Amino acid sequence: MKLSQFRYDLPKESIELTPAKQRDECRLMVVHRKDGNIEHKMFKDIINYFDEGDLFVMNDTKVFPARLMGTKEKTNARIEVFLLREINPNTRLWDILVEPARKIRIGNKLYFGENNELVAEVIDNTTSRGRTLRFLFDGTNEEFHKVLKSLGTTPLPTDILQLRPLNDEDATRYQTIFAQHEGAVVAPATGFHFTRELLKRMEIKGIDTAYLTLHAGLGNFRPIEVEDLTKHKNDSEEMIITEQTVEKINSAKANKHKICAIGTTTVKALETAATIDGKIKQFDGWTSKFIFPEYNFQVPDAMVCQFNRPLSPMLIMACTFGGYELIMHAYHEALSEGYKFLTYGDAMLII
């Protein structure tokens, strides 16, 4: 299939700009793969589609305040830096994205904070927009990270920031309630819909939970630049699946229980760690997996996702899991029914 087949018109009024007051009271579209039936529910109704022994697998990555606003030496030009990953804690090297990239050269110094609390030097060009920075800081690593976090802001997606400014609520709501391991610059947004009350109701019904970690990166929002999907290369993302999670998933599979993956990052992680017999193995490393038709899924029996942007890897994955024609039809129905799209929007269960 070609990239252009995943295009649809997304009006601005369909983009949700603020999180739901009650996380589990957003809308839920339920898409049945077997018969093509589509139901319209509330998210908290999700437990009605699962039974005792079924397993929800969730991504417990935690977003760190990755967006820094700084100035360039001499010119004082405003520079936006997006921290991607720490290369070496001992040398304080970071891979970053920078805007506007054309104004930055190797050797330039950048200053952050009202009193220039942090200074960084550009030491390498890694891509057309990417750079490697070395932060110049005399204190300990603990002190450095404390300053870095104090200067950084929540990396809310550009889709939303183009329509409204960052607010205080974003710092807490742009996280799942089960976020544990810091490292993501993009939140696993499907997990936003879970509340402690919903998790308790799942526990009472006997629906189990398991957690893995995939530190989602900006590659999820970077445009795919090739029409032939077989030629697209995903950015690498760090992921960890522990032995405890492996045992839970493989046991549920062995006992014929359903595995429901919460979010496309969870699906990506599960399929990265999958074996040919449909089980998963322990994993600690990096994945650049890109899922597109006609991929055969090994692990999840159901998945929950957001209503994602046109031409995005997340939309392509959902269409691969649910079937291209059915999911694209569901998207058009969602638009006509007033569903809200993107990060803070409503959710879709594909079963």
ZALUM-323925 format. One record per residue (C-alpha): residue number from 0; x, y negated, z negated. Coordinates in steps of 0.05 Angstrom, whole numbers. Example, Ala and Ser with C-alpha at 12.3 -4.5 7.8 and 13.67 -1.06 7.14 Angstrom:
BEGIN
<r><resi>0</resi><X>246</X><Y>90</Y><Z>-156</Z></r>
<r><resi>1</resi><X>273</X><Y>21</Y><Z>-143</Z></r>
END
This chain:
BEGIN
<r><resi>0</resi><X>0</X><Y>0</Y><Z>0</Z></r>
<r><resi>1</resi><X>20</X><Y>-72</Y><Z>11</Z></r>
<r><resi>2</resi><X>26</X><Y>-129</Y><Z>-38</Z></r>
<r><resi>3</resi><X>-26</X><Y>-171</Y><Z>-1</Z></r>
<r><resi>4</resi><X>-79</X><Y>-119</Y><Z>-16</Z></r>
<r><resi>5</resi><X>-77</X><Y>-141</Y><Z>-89</Z></r>
<r><resi>6</resi><X>-97</X><Y>-213</Y><Z>-76</Z></r>
<r><resi>7</resi><X>-162</X><Y>-243</Y><Z>-102</Z></r>
<r><resi>8</resi><X>-185</X><Y>-314</Y><Z>-118</Z></r>
<r><resi>9</resi><X>-179</X><Y>-332</Y><Z>-192</Z></r>
<r><resi>10</resi><X>-214</X><Y>-398</Y><Z>-208</Z></r>
<r><resi>11</resi><X>-186</X><Y>-439</Y><Z>-265</Z></r>
<r><resi>12</resi><X>-251</X><Y>-436</Y><Z>-303</Z></r>
<r><resi>13</resi><X>-243</X><Y>-360</Y><Z>-309</Z></r>
<r><resi>14</resi><X>-177</X><Y>-367</Y><Z>-346</Z></r>
<r><resi>15</resi><X>-185</X><Y>-364</Y><Z>-422</Z></r>
<r><resi>16</resi><X>-143</X><Y>-417</Y><Z>-455</Z></r>
<r><resi>17</resi><X>-155</X><Y>-400</Y><Z>-528</Z></r>
<r><resi>18</resi><X>-159</X><Y>-335</Y><Z>-567</Z></r>
<r><resi>19</resi><X>-225</X><Y>-307</Y><Z>-590</Z></r>
<r><resi>20</resi><X>-245</X><Y>-329</Y><Z>-661</Z></r>
<r><resi>21</resi><X>-253</X><Y>-255</Y><Z>-679</Z></r>
<r><resi>22</resi><X>-202</X><Y>-213</Y><Z>-642</Z></r>
<r><resi>23</resi><X>-247</X><Y>-152</Y><Z>-630</Z></r>
<r><resi>24</resi><X>-308</X><Y>-192</Y><Z>-607</Z></r>
<r><resi>25</resi><X>-283</X><Y>-207</Y><Z>-537</Z></r>
<r><resi>26</resi><X>-318</X><Y>-172</Y><Z>-480</Z></r>
<r><resi>27</resi><X>-299</X><Y>-102</Y><Z>-457</Z></r>
<r><resi>28</resi><X>-312</X><Y>-76</Y><Z>-387</Z></r>
<r><resi>29</resi><X>-313</X><Y>0</Y><Z>-387</Z></r>
<r><resi>30</resi><X>-295</X><Y>31</Y><Z>-320</Z></r>
<r><resi>31</resi><X>-309</X><Y>105</Y><Z>-310</Z></r>
<r><resi>32</resi><X>-262</X><Y>136</Y><Z>-258</Z></r>
<r><resi>33</resi><X>-302</X><Y>199</Y><Z>-246</Z></r>
<r><resi>34</resi><X>-368</X><Y>167</Y><Z>-224</Z></r>
<r><resi>35</resi><X>-349</X><Y>94</Y><Z>-213</Z></r>
<r><resi>36</resi><X>-398</X><Y>71</Y><Z>-267</Z></r>
<r><resi>37</resi><X>-383</X><Y>4</Y><Z>-300</Z></r>
<r><resi>38</resi><X>-409</X><Y>-16</Y><Z>-369</Z></r>
<r><resi>39</resi><X>-407</X><Y>-83</Y><Z>-405</Z></r>
<r><resi>40</resi><X>-391</X><Y>-79</Y><Z>-480</Z></r>
<r><resi>41</resi><X>-356</X><Y>-114</Y><Z>-537</Z></r>
<r><resi>42</resi><X>-285</X><Y>-94</Y><Z>-552</Z></r>
<r><resi>43</resi><X>-303</X><Y>-66</Y><Z>-620</Z></r>
<r><resi>44</resi><X>-347</X><Y>-15</Y><Z>-583</Z></r>
<r><resi>45</resi><X>-284</X><Y>19</Y><Z>-556</Z></r>
<r><resi>46</resi><X>-285</X><Y>72</Y><Z>-610</Z></r>
<r><resi>47</resi><X>-350</X><Y>99</Y><Z>-582</Z></r>
<r><resi>48</resi><X>-311</X><Y>127</Y><Z>-523</Z></r>
<r><resi>49</resi><X>-263</X><Y>168</Y><Z>-565</Z></r>
<r><resi>50</resi><X>-268</X><Y>226</Y><Z>-613</Z></r>
<r><resi>51</resi><X>-232</X><Y>254</Y><Z>-674</Z></r>
<r><resi>52</resi><X>-161</X><Y>273</Y><Z>-656</Z></r>
<r><resi>53</resi><X>-155</X><Y>225</Y><Z>-598</Z></r>
<r><resi>54</resi><X>-94</X><Y>180</Y><Z>-600</Z></r>
<r><resi>55</resi><X>-85</X><Y>106</Y><Z>-586</Z></r>
<r><resi>56</resi><X>-13</X><Y>88</Y><Z>-568</Z></r>
<r><resi>57</resi><X>6</X><Y>15</Y><Z>-579</Z></r>
<r><resi>58</resi><X>67</X><Y>-29</Y><Z>-568</Z></r>
<r><resi>59</resi><X>92</X><Y>-59</Y><Z>-633</Z></r>
<r><resi>60</resi><X>141</X><Y>-108</Y><Z>-603</Z></r>
<r><resi>61</resi><X>143</X><Y>-177</Y><Z>-635</Z></r>
<r><resi>62</resi><X>150</X><Y>-241</Y><Z>-595</Z></r>
<r><resi>63</resi><X>205</X><Y>-289</Y><Z>-617</Z></r>
<r><resi>64</resi><X>203</X><Y>-365</Y><Z>-605</Z></r>
<r><resi>65</resi><X>240</X><Y>-361</Y><Z>-539</Z></r>
<r><resi>66</resi><X>226</X><Y>-429</Y><Z>-507</Z></r>
<r><resi>67</resi><X>277</X><Y>-484</Y><Z>-522</Z></r>
<r><resi>68</resi><X>275</X><Y>-556</Y><Z>-499</Z></r>
<r><resi>69</resi><X>343</X><Y>-589</Y><Z>-492</Z></r>
<r><resi>70</resi><X>382</X><Y>-642</Y><Z>-456</Z></r>
<r><resi>71</resi><X>441</X><Y>-639</Y><Z>-409</Z></r>
<r><resi>72</resi><X>507</X><Y>-673</Y><Z>-428</Z></r>
<r><resi>73</resi><X>521</X><Y>-743</Y><Z>-400</Z></r>
<r><resi>74</resi><X>456</X><Y>-749</Y><Z>-361</Z></r>
<r><resi>75</resi><X>408</X><Y>-730</Y><Z>-419</Z></r>
<r><resi>76</resi><X>364</X><Y>-696</Y><Z>-367</Z></r>
<r><resi>77</resi><X>309</X><Y>-655</Y><Z>-399</Z></r>
<r><resi>78</resi><X>322</X><Y>-580</Y><Z>-392</Z></r>
<r><resi>79</resi><X>277</X><Y>-522</Y><Z>-410</Z></r>
<r><resi>80</resi><X>311</X><Y>-458</Y><Z>-431</Z></r>
<r><resi>81</resi><X>277</X><Y>-391</Y><Z>-437</Z></r>
<r><resi>82</resi><X>316</X><Y>-341</Y><Z>-479</Z></r>
<r><resi>83</resi><X>313</X><Y>-272</Y><Z>-447</Z></r>
<r><resi>84</resi><X>360</X><Y>-228</Y><Z>-487</Z></r>
<r><resi>85</resi><X>420</X><Y>-232</Y><Z>-532</Z></r>
<r><resi>86</resi><X>479</X><Y>-200</Y><Z>-497</Z></r>
<r><resi>87</resi><X>528</X><Y>-200</Y><Z>-555</Z></r>
<r><resi>88</resi><X>512</X><Y>-225</Y><Z>-626</Z></r>
<r><resi>89</resi><X>585</X><Y>-233</Y><Z>-642</Z></r>
<r><resi>90</resi><X>599</X><Y>-280</Y><Z>-585</Z></r>
<r><resi>91</resi><X>529</X><Y>-311</Y><Z>-584</Z></r>
<r><resi>92</resi><X>520</X><Y>-297</Y><Z>-510</Z></r>
<r><resi>93</resi><X>448</X><Y>-300</Y><Z>-483</Z></r>
<r><resi>94</resi><X>416</X><Y>-288</Y><Z>-415</Z></r>
<r><resi>95</resi><X>368</X><Y>-344</Y><Z>-402</Z></r>
<r><resi>96</resi><X>323</X><Y>-376</Y><Z>-350</Z></r>
<r><resi>97</resi><X>330</X><Y>-451</Y><Z>-341</Z></r>
<r><resi>98</resi><X>287</X><Y>-504</Y><Z>-308</Z></r>
<r><resi>99</resi><X>304</X><Y>-543</Y><Z>-267</Z></r>
<r><resi>100</resi><X>358</X><Y>-494</Y><Z>-247</Z></r>
<r><resi>101</resi><X>387</X><Y>-539</Y><Z>-193</Z></r>
<r><resi>102</resi><X>412</X><Y>-588</Y><Z>-246</Z></r>
<r><resi>103</resi><X>454</X><Y>-537</Y><Z>-283</Z></r>
<r><resi>104</resi><X>525</X><Y>-515</Y><Z>-265</Z></r>
<r><resi>105</resi><X>577</X><Y>-470</Y><Z>-298</Z></r>
<r><resi>106</resi><X>613</X><Y>-510</Y><Z>-351</Z></r>
<r><resi>107</resi><X>554</X><Y>-556</Y><Z>-367</Z></r>
<r><resi>108</resi><X>538</X><Y>-566</Y><Z>-441</Z></r>
<r><resi>109</resi><X>466</X><Y>-567</Y><Z>-465</Z></r>
<r><resi>110</resi><X>442</X><Y>-597</Y><Z>-531</Z></r>
<r><resi>111</resi><X>382</X><Y>-575</Y><Z>-572</Z></r>
<r><resi>112</resi><X>346</X><Y>-608</Y><Z>-630</Z></r>
<r><resi>113</resi><X>338</X><Y>-681</Y><Z>-650</Z></r>
<r><resi>114</resi><X>407</X><Y>-681</Y><Z>-682</Z></r>
<r><resi>115</resi><X>439</X><Y>-633</Y><Z>-632</Z></r>
<r><resi>116</resi><X>436</X><Y>-576</Y><Z>-682</Z></r>
<r><resi>117</resi><X>454</X><Y>-528</Y><Z>-627</Z></r>
<r><resi>118</resi><X>502</X><Y>-536</Y><Z>-569</Z></r>
<r><resi>119</resi><X>509</X><Y>-485</Y><Z>-513</Z></r>
<r><resi>120</resi><X>556</X><Y>-479</Y><Z>-454</Z></r>
<r><resi>121</resi><X>536</X><Y>-450</Y><Z>-387</Z></r>
<r><resi>122</resi><X>586</X><Y>-396</Y><Z>-371</Z></r>
<r><resi>123</resi><X>555</X><Y>-356</Y><Z>-313</Z></r>
<r><resi>124</resi><X>503</X><Y>-356</Y><Z>-259</Z></r>
<r><resi>125</resi><X>466</X><Y>-290</Y><Z>-259</Z></r>
<r><resi>126</resi><X>408</X><Y>-305</Y><Z>-211</Z></r>
<r><resi>127</resi><X>381</X><Y>-365</Y><Z>-173</Z></r>
<r><resi>128</resi><X>345</X><Y>-387</Y><Z>-237</Z></r>
<r><resi>129</resi><X>382</X><Y>-347</Y><Z>-289</Z></r>
<r><resi>130</resi><X>444</X><Y>-365</Y><Z>-328</Z></r>
<r><resi>131</resi><X>486</X><Y>-339</Y><Z>-385</Z></r>
<r><resi>132</resi><X>496</X><Y>-387</Y><Z>-444</Z></r>
<r><resi>133</resi><X>546</X><Y>-385</Y><Z>-500</Z></r>
<r><resi>134</resi><X>520</X><Y>-420</Y><Z>-562</Z></r>
<r><resi>135</resi><X>573</X><Y>-458</Y><Z>-600</Z></r>
<r><resi>136</resi><X>558</X><Y>-451</Y><Z>-674</Z></r>
<r><resi>137</resi><X>604</X><Y>-447</Y><Z>-734</Z></r>
<r><resi>138</resi><X>559</X><Y>-412</Y><Z>-784</Z></r>
<r><resi>139</resi><X>540</X><Y>-339</Y><Z>-794</Z></r>
<r><resi>140</resi><X>496</X><Y>-299</Y><Z>-747</Z></r>
<r><resi>141</resi><X>440</X><Y>-304</Y><Z>-798</Z></r>
<r><resi>142</resi><X>446</X><Y>-380</Y><Z>-800</Z></r>
<r><resi>143</resi><X>450</X><Y>-384</Y><Z>-724</Z></r>
<r><resi>144</resi><X>386</X><Y>-344</Y><Z>-714</Z></r>
<r><resi>145</resi><X>351</X><Y>-385</Y><Z>-767</Z></r>
<r><resi>146</resi><X>368</X><Y>-449</Y><Z>-729</Z></r>
<r><resi>147</resi><X>350</X><Y>-417</Y><Z>-663</Z></r>
<r><resi>148</resi><X>281</X><Y>-398</Y><Z>-688</Z></r>
<r><resi>149</resi><X>269</X><Y>-466</Y><Z>-719</Z></r>
<r><resi>150</resi><X>282</X><Y>-500</Y><Z>-653</Z></r>
<r><resi>151</resi><X>245</X><Y>-450</Y><Z>-609</Z></r>
<r><resi>152</resi><X>171</X><Y>-451</Y><Z>-593</Z></r>
<r><resi>153</resi><X>121</X><Y>-397</Y><Z>-576</Z></r>
<r><resi>154</resi><X>133</X><Y>-373</Y><Z>-504</Z></r>
<r><resi>155</resi><X>60</X><Y>-381</Y><Z>-482</Z></r>
<r><resi>156</resi><X>53</X><Y>-362</Y><Z>-408</Z></r>
<r><resi>157</resi><X>56</X><Y>-418</Y><Z>-357</Z></r>
<r><resi>158</resi><X>-14</X><Y>-398</Y><Z>-334</Z></r>
<r><resi>159</resi><X>-40</X><Y>-428</Y><Z>-398</Z></r>
<r><resi>160</resi><X>11</X><Y>-484</Y><Z>-410</Z></r>
<r><resi>161</resi><X>-6</X><Y>-514</Y><Z>-342</Z></r>
<r><resi>162</resi><X>-78</X><Y>-523</Y><Z>-367</Z></r>
<r><resi>163</resi><X>-67</X><Y>-543</Y><Z>-440</Z></r>
<r><resi>164</resi><X>-11</X><Y>-558</Y><Z>-490</Z></r>
<r><resi>165</resi><X>17</X><Y>-510</Y><Z>-541</Z></r>
<r><resi>166</resi><X>-17</X><Y>-514</Y><Z>-609</Z></r>
<r><resi>167</resi><X>-4</X><Y>-490</Y><Z>-680</Z></r>
<r><resi>168</resi><X>-52</X><Y>-431</Y><Z>-673</Z></r>
<r><resi>169</resi><X>-10</X><Y>-401</Y><Z>-617</Z></r>
<r><resi>170</resi><X>48</X><Y>-384</Y><Z>-664</Z></r>
<r><resi>171</resi><X>4</X><Y>-332</Y><Z>-700</Z></r>
<r><resi>172</resi><X>-46</X><Y>-313</Y><Z>-647</Z></r>
<r><resi>173</resi><X>6</X><Y>-299</Y><Z>-593</Z></r>
<r><resi>174</resi><X>24</X><Y>-236</Y><Z>-633</Z></r>
<r><resi>175</resi><X>-11</X><Y>-171</Y><Z>-647</Z></r>
<r><resi>176</resi><X>-29</X><Y>-156</Y><Z>-719</Z></r>
<r><resi>177</resi><X>17</X><Y>-95</Y><Z>-716</Z></r>
<r><resi>178</resi><X>78</X><Y>-131</Y><Z>-687</Z></r>
<r><resi>179</resi><X>141</X><Y>-104</Y><Z>-721</Z></r>
<r><resi>180</resi><X>204</X><Y>-106</Y><Z>-679</Z></r>
<r><resi>181</resi><X>225</X><Y>-174</Y><Z>-653</Z></r>
<r><resi>182</resi><X>251</X><Y>-178</Y><Z>-582</Z></r>
<r><resi>183</resi><X>196</X><Y>-194</Y><Z>-532</Z></r>
<r><resi>184</resi><X>188</X><Y>-259</Y><Z>-494</Z></r>
<r><resi>185</resi><X>120</X><Y>-237</Y><Z>-469</Z></r>
<r><resi>186</resi><X>67</X><Y>-212</Y><Z>-516</Z></r>
<r><resi>187</resi><X>32</X><Y>-145</Y><Z>-504</Z></r>
<r><resi>188</resi><X>-34</X><Y>-183</Y><Z>-498</Z></r>
<r><resi>189</resi><X>-81</X><Y>-124</Y><Z>-496</Z></r>
<r><resi>190</resi><X>-62</X><Y>-110</Y><Z>-568</Z></r>
<r><resi>191</resi><X>-89</X><Y>-178</Y><Z>-589</Z></r>
<r><resi>192</resi><X>-159</X><Y>-148</Y><Z>-592</Z></r>
<r><resi>193</resi><X>-146</X><Y>-103</Y><Z>-651</Z></r>
<r><resi>194</resi><X>-166</X><Y>-124</Y><Z>-721</Z></r>
<r><resi>195</resi><X>-152</X><Y>-89</Y><Z>-787</Z></r>
<r><resi>196</resi><X>-227</X><Y>-74</Y><Z>-791</Z></r>
<r><resi>197</resi><X>-226</X><Y>-40</Y><Z>-723</Z></r>
<r><resi>198</resi><X>-164</X><Y>0</Y><Z>-741</Z></r>
<r><resi>199</resi><X>-199</X><Y>22</Y><Z>-805</Z></r>
<r><resi>200</resi><X>-261</X><Y>44</Y><Z>-767</Z></r>
<r><resi>201</resi><X>-216</X><Y>84</Y><Z>-720</Z></r>
<r><resi>202</resi><X>-183</X><Y>117</Y><Z>-780</Z></r>
<r><resi>203</resi><X>-251</X><Y>135</Y><Z>-810</Z></r>
<r><resi>204</resi><X>-272</X><Y>166</Y><Z>-745</Z></r>
<r><resi>205</resi><X>-207</X><Y>206</Y><Z>-740</Z></r>
<r><resi>206</resi><X>-177</X><Y>168</Y><Z>-682</Z></r>
<r><resi>207</resi><X>-102</X><Y>167</Y><Z>-693</Z></r>
<r><resi>208</resi><X>-51</X><Y>114</Y><Z>-675</Z></r>
<r><resi>209</resi><X>21</X><Y>116</Y><Z>-654</Z></r>
<r><resi>210</resi><X>70</X><Y>60</Y><Z>-639</Z></r>
<r><resi>211</resi><X>127</X><Y>50</Y><Z>-591</Z></r>
<r><resi>212</resi><X>168</X><Y>-11</Y><Z>-575</Z></r>
<r><resi>213</resi><X>178</X><Y>-43</Y><Z>-507</Z></r>
<r><resi>214</resi><X>206</X><Y>-114</Y><Z>-509</Z></r>
<r><resi>215</resi><X>167</X><Y>-144</Y><Z>-452</Z></r>
<r><resi>216</resi><X>204</X><Y>-194</Y><Z>-409</Z></r>
<r><resi>217</resi><X>189</X><Y>-249</Y><Z>-359</Z></r>
<r><resi>218</resi><X>192</X><Y>-200</Y><Z>-302</Z></r>
<r><resi>219</resi><X>119</X><Y>-187</Y><Z>-316</Z></r>
<r><resi>220</resi><X>104</X><Y>-257</Y><Z>-292</Z></r>
<r><resi>221</resi><X>157</X><Y>-265</Y><Z>-237</Z></r>
<r><resi>222</resi><X>126</X><Y>-263</Y><Z>-168</Z></r>
<r><resi>223</resi><X>135</X><Y>-199</Y><Z>-127</Z></r>
<r><resi>224</resi><X>171</X><Y>-224</Y><Z>-65</Z></r>
<r><resi>225</resi><X>165</X><Y>-164</Y><Z>-19</Z></r>
<r><resi>226</resi><X>103</X><Y>-141</Y><Z>19</Z></r>
<r><resi>227</resi><X>128</X><Y>-69</Y><Z>18</Z></r>
<r><resi>228</resi><X>119</X><Y>-47</Y><Z>-55</Z></r>
<r><resi>229</resi><X>170</X><Y>9</Y><Z>-48</Z></r>
<r><resi>230</resi><X>223</X><Y>-46</Y><Z>-43</Z></r>
<r><resi>231</resi><X>205</X><Y>-84</Y><Z>-106</Z></r>
<r><resi>232</resi><X>255</X><Y>-80</Y><Z>-163</Z></r>
<r><resi>233</resi><X>229</X><Y>-93</Y><Z>-234</Z></r>
<r><resi>234</resi><X>270</X><Y>-128</Y><Z>-287</Z></r>
<r><resi>235</resi><X>297</X><Y>-82</Y><Z>-341</Z></r>
<r><resi>236</resi><X>265</X><Y>-82</Y><Z>-409</Z></r>
<r><resi>237</resi><X>289</X><Y>-51</Y><Z>-473</Z></r>
<r><resi>238</resi><X>245</X><Y>4</Y><Z>-503</Z></r>
<r><resi>239</resi><X>246</X><Y>53</Y><Z>-561</Z></r>
<r><resi>240</resi><X>203</X><Y>114</Y><Z>-574</Z></r>
<r><resi>241</resi><X>217</X><Y>148</Y><Z>-640</Z></r>
<r><resi>242</resi><X>214</X><Y>222</Y><Z>-656</Z></r>
<r><resi>243</resi><X>153</X><Y>210</Y><Z>-700</Z></r>
<r><resi>244</resi><X>115</X><Y>179</Y><Z>-641</Z></r>
<r><resi>245</resi><X>138</X><Y>235</Y><Z>-595</Z></r>
<r><resi>246</resi><X>111</X><Y>287</Y><Z>-643</Z></r>
<r><resi>247</resi><X>43</X><Y>252</Y><Z>-648</Z></r>
<r><resi>248</resi><X>35</X><Y>245</Y><Z>-573</Z></r>
<r><resi>249</resi><X>58</X><Y>315</Y><Z>-555</Z></r>
<r><resi>250</resi><X>15</X><Y>346</Y><Z>-610</Z></r>
<r><resi>251</resi><X>-47</X><Y>308</Y><Z>-585</Z></r>
<r><resi>252</resi><X>-33</X><Y>330</Y><Z>-514</Z></r>
<r><resi>253</resi><X>-23</X><Y>403</Y><Z>-536</Z></r>
<r><resi>254</resi><X>-90</X><Y>401</Y><Z>-571</Z></r>
<r><resi>255</resi><X>-127</X><Y>372</Y><Z>-510</Z></r>
<r><resi>256</resi><X>-141</X><Y>305</Y><Z>-543</Z></r>
<r><resi>257</resi><X>-143</X><Y>241</Y><Z>-503</Z></r>
<r><resi>258</resi><X>-84</X><Y>193</Y><Z>-502</Z></r>
<r><resi>259</resi><X>-105</X><Y>121</Y><Z>-494</Z></r>
<r><resi>260</resi><X>-49</X><Y>72</Y><Z>-476</Z></r>
<r><resi>261</resi><X>-61</X><Y>1</Y><Z>-501</Z></r>
<r><resi>262</resi><X>-33</X><Y>-46</Y><Z>-449</Z></r>
<r><resi>263</resi><X>9</X><Y>-39</Y><Z>-386</Z></r>
<r><resi>264</resi><X>74</X><Y>-43</Y><Z>-426</Z></r>
<r><resi>265</resi><X>53</X><Y>19</Y><Z>-465</Z></r>
<r><resi>266</resi><X>37</X><Y>56</Y><Z>-401</Z></r>
<r><resi>267</resi><X>105</X><Y>36</Y><Z>-372</Z></r>
<r><resi>268</resi><X>140</X><Y>62</Y><Z>-434</Z></r>
<r><resi>269</resi><X>102</X><Y>127</Y><Z>-436</Z></r>
<r><resi>270</resi><X>115</X><Y>142</Y><Z>-363</Z></r>
<r><resi>271</resi><X>188</X><Y>125</Y><Z>-371</Z></r>
<r><resi>272</resi><X>195</X><Y>176</Y><Z>-426</Z></r>
<r><resi>273</resi><X>150</X><Y>229</Y><Z>-393</Z></r>
<r><resi>274</resi><X>174</X><Y>299</Y><Z>-376</Z></r>
<r><resi>275</resi><X>149</X><Y>339</Y><Z>-317</Z></r>
<r><resi>276</resi><X>102</X><Y>379</Y><Z>-362</Z></r>
<r><resi>277</resi><X>64</X><Y>317</Y><Z>-385</Z></r>
<r><resi>278</resi><X>99</X><Y>311</Y><Z>-452</Z></r>
<r><resi>279</resi><X>146</X><Y>255</Y><Z>-474</Z></r>
<r><resi>280</resi><X>216</X><Y>254</Y><Z>-503</Z></r>
<r><resi>281</resi><X>251</X><Y>208</Y><Z>-552</Z></r>
<r><resi>282</resi><X>278</X><Y>146</Y><Z>-518</Z></r>
<r><resi>283</resi><X>325</X><Y>89</Y><Z>-536</Z></r>
<r><resi>284</resi><X>347</X><Y>48</Y><Z>-476</Z></r>
<r><resi>285</resi><X>322</X><Y>7</Y><Z>-418</Z></r>
<r><resi>286</resi><X>268</X><Y>16</Y><Z>-366</Z></r>
<r><resi>287</resi><X>255</X><Y>-18</Y><Z>-299</Z></r>
<r><resi>288</resi><X>197</X><Y>27</Y><Z>-280</Z></r>
<r><resi>289</resi><X>148</X><Y>-2</Y><Z>-229</Z></r>
<r><resi>290</resi><X>83</X><Y>36</Y><Z>-221</Z></r>
<r><resi>291</resi><X>44</X><Y>29</Y><Z>-156</Z></r>
<r><resi>292</resi><X>0</X><Y>74</Y><Z>-113</Z></r>
<r><resi>293</resi><X>5</X><Y>134</Y><Z>-104</Z></r>
<r><resi>294</resi><X>38</X><Y>145</Y><Z>-171</Z></r>
<r><resi>295</resi><X>16</X><Y>207</Y><Z>-211</Z></r>
<r><resi>296</resi><X>9</X><Y>192</Y><Z>-285</Z></r>
<r><resi>297</resi><X>37</X><Y>243</Y><Z>-334</Z></r>
<r><resi>298</resi><X>16</X><Y>220</Y><Z>-403</Z></r>
<r><resi>299</resi><X>-45</X><Y>173</Y><Z>-413</Z></r>
<r><resi>300</resi><X>-116</X><Y>196</Y><Z>-402</Z></r>
<r><resi>301</resi><X>-144</X><Y>126</Y><Z>-412</Z></r>
<r><resi>302</resi><X>-115</X><Y>56</Y><Z>-412</Z></r>
<r><resi>303</resi><X>-137</X><Y>-12</Y><Z>-437</Z></r>
<r><resi>304</resi><X>-112</X><Y>-75</Y><Z>-402</Z></r>
<r><resi>305</resi><X>-127</X><Y>-149</Y><Z>-392</Z></r>
<r><resi>306</resi><X>-155</X><Y>-178</Y><Z>-329</Z></r>
<r><resi>307</resi><X>-89</X><Y>-196</Y><Z>-296</Z></r>
<r><resi>308</resi><X>-65</X><Y>-245</Y><Z>-244</Z></r>
<r><resi>309</resi><X>-71</X><Y>-231</Y><Z>-170</Z></r>
<r><resi>310</resi><X>-10</X><Y>-197</Y><Z>-140</Z></r>
<r><resi>311</resi><X>18</X><Y>-180</Y><Z>-209</Z></r>
<r><resi>312</resi><X>52</X><Y>-114</Y><Z>-229</Z></r>
<r><resi>313</resi><X>-2</X><Y>-106</Y><Z>-283</Z></r>
<r><resi>314</resi><X>-59</X><Y>-110</Y><Z>-233</Z></r>
<r><resi>315</resi><X>-23</X><Y>-62</Y><Z>-188</Z></r>
<r><resi>316</resi><X>-14</X><Y>-12</Y><Z>-245</Z></r>
<r><resi>317</resi><X>-88</X><Y>-17</Y><Z>-265</Z></r>
<r><resi>318</resi><X>-108</X><Y>-3</Y><Z>-192</Z></r>
<r><resi>319</resi><X>-60</X><Y>56</Y><Z>-190</Z></r>
<r><resi>320</resi><X>-91</X><Y>85</Y><Z>-254</Z></r>
<r><resi>321</resi><X>-164</X><Y>71</Y><Z>-239</Z></r>
<r><resi>322</resi><X>-164</X><Y>74</Y><Z>-163</Z></r>
<r><resi>323</resi><X>-154</X><Y>15</Y><Z>-118</Z></r>
<r><resi>324</resi><X>-224</X><Y>5</Y><Z>-92</Z></r>
<r><resi>325</resi><X>-258</X><Y>16</Y><Z>-160</Z></r>
<r><resi>326</resi><X>-213</X><Y>-32</Y><Z>-198</Z></r>
<r><resi>327</resi><X>-215</X><Y>-87</Y><Z>-146</Z></r>
<r><resi>328</resi><X>-291</X><Y>-79</Y><Z>-145</Z></r>
<r><resi>329</resi><X>-290</X><Y>-84</Y><Z>-222</Z></r>
<r><resi>330</resi><X>-249</X><Y>-148</Y><Z>-218</Z></r>
<r><resi>331</resi><X>-299</X><Y>-181</Y><Z>-171</Z></r>
<r><resi>332</resi><X>-356</X><Y>-158</Y><Z>-216</Z></r>
<r><resi>333</resi><X>-318</X><Y>-187</Y><Z>-276</Z></r>
<r><resi>334</resi><X>-313</X><Y>-255</Y><Z>-241</Z></r>
<r><resi>335</resi><X>-387</X><Y>-255</Y><Z>-223</Z></r>
<r><resi>336</resi><X>-406</X><Y>-234</Y><Z>-295</Z></r>
<r><resi>337</resi><X>-365</X><Y>-290</Y><Z>-327</Z></r>
<r><resi>338</resi><X>-309</X><Y>-248</Y><Z>-358</Z></r>
<r><resi>339</resi><X>-248</X><Y>-287</Y><Z>-380</Z></r>
<r><resi>340</resi><X>-180</X><Y>-271</Y><Z>-350</Z></r>
<r><resi>341</resi><X>-106</X><Y>-269</Y><Z>-368</Z></r>
<r><resi>342</resi><X>-70</X><Y>-271</Y><Z>-435</Z></r>
<r><resi>343</resi><X>-126</X><Y>-293</Y><Z>-482</Z></r>
<r><resi>344</resi><X>-182</X><Y>-264</Y><Z>-439</Z></r>
<r><resi>345</resi><X>-227</X><Y>-203</Y><Z>-442</Z></r>
<r><resi>346</resi><X>-206</X><Y>-130</Y><Z>-435</Z></r>
<r><resi>347</resi><X>-219</X><Y>-70</Y><Z>-390</Z></r>
<r><resi>348</resi><X>-221</X><Y>3</Y><Z>-412</Z></r>
<r><resi>349</resi><X>-207</X><Y>52</Y><Z>-355</Z></r>
<r><resi>350</resi><X>-228</X><Y>123</Y><Z>-373</Z></r>
END
